[in-house]
Amino acid sequence: MRTRLPLMLLPALLAAACTDSTPTAVDSAALGPVASAKRDAPVALASTSVVMSNLNSPRGLAWGPGGALYVAEAGATSVQGPCAPVPRGANCYSGMGAISRLWKGAQERIITGLPSVFNATTGDITGPHDIDFQGRGNGYVTIGWRGPPAARAALGALGASFGTLNKLRPSGGWSIEADISNFEAANNPEGTILGSNPYGVLTEPGRELVTDAGGNSLLEVAANGTVSLVATFPRIPAPPPLGESEQVPTEVVRGPDGALYVSTLTGVPFTN
């Protein structure tokens, strides 16, 4: 289970750290003498430093057993296999996905050759998107797809590893725990165009929770690998001419109040 800040809070924290320190013009008389004095006080900016470097499209991260920090790397732009046509361009196999670990000050790529694809038309790199742990030796990684589930077949045997939740073995290997994209193909819970892109993962005793950023759904994977629907996300208002936009779920965390919190992006039209 995650022992880190929810990723959905990181953009806000980074934005706060990088915001221009120039105060906004405010009527000091309305604020009063105390507030006026505070307004003129110097603003302390957070300092930053590089913790890990030379990562290939880093995505999710989590603290693991022994206090090590693990980062999912989606891959690189090299193409080393077949291509699968998708609505925008083609997903071409690269197999450059990886997991890197920072432990006792040393950075190491502990798993390489994980499934990943590069789409030259969109510039997207899709592969390992997120990682989380449940106890010792039980690491889980989502492998994205960013396309219709059926399009995976164009990659042959390689295609079966995309759109999945995977379990990492202490030996450095991995195995498919659940086919998330297949659930989208069979159920299409949001009821729109078929698409799947497993992204965030939260591990809990006896189950994992996965966001499908392509299917716009939050799913549960039981201990036996069975996938079921937890929630879909309604469309939200957007500027003309479309008038509404999808909510694209990315990360999921369990809050201190016991509720699940899911971060979302907007789909087409991309309003934020």
Stockholm file with secondary structure:
# STOCKHOLM 1.0

chainA/1-272         MRTRLPLMLLPALLAAACTDSTPTAVDSAALGPVASAKRDAPVALASTSVVMSNLNSPRGLAWGPGGALYVAEAGATSVQGPCAPVPRGANCYSGMGAISRLWKGAQERIITGLPSVFNATTGDITGPHDIDFQGRGNGYVTIGWRGPPAARAALGALGASFGTLNKLRPSGGWSIEADISNFEAANNPEGTILGSNPYGVLTEPGRELVTDAGGNSLLEVAANGTVSLVATFPRIPAPPPLGESEQVPTEVVRGPDGALYVSTLTGVPFTN
#=GR chainA/1-272 SS CCCSCCGGGHHHHHHHHHSCCCCCCCCHHHHHHHHHHHHTSCCCCCCCCCSSCSCSSEEEEEECGGGCEEEEECCCSCCCSCEEECSSSEEEECCCEEEEEEETTEEEEEEEEECCEEETTTTEEESEEEEEECSTTCEEEEECCCBCGGGGGGGGGGGGGSSEEEEECTTSCEEEEEEHHHHHHHHCTTCSSCCBCEEEEEEETTEEEEEETTTTEEEEEETTSCEEEEEECCCEECCTTTCEECEEEEEEEECTTSCEEEEEEECSSCCC
#=GC SS_cons         CCCSCCGGGHHHHHHHHHSCCCCCCCCHHHHHHHHHHHHTSCCCCCCCCCSSCSCSSEEEEEECGGGCEEEEECCCSCCCSCEEECSSSEEEECCCEEEEEEETTEEEEEEEEECCEEETTTTEEESEEEEEECSTTCEEEEECCCBCGGGGGGGGGGGGGSSEEEEECTTSCEEEEEEHHHHHHHHCTTCSSCCBCEEEEEEETTEEEEEETTTTEEEEEETTSCEEEEEECCCEECCTTTCEECEEEEEEEECTTSCEEEEEEECSSCCC
//
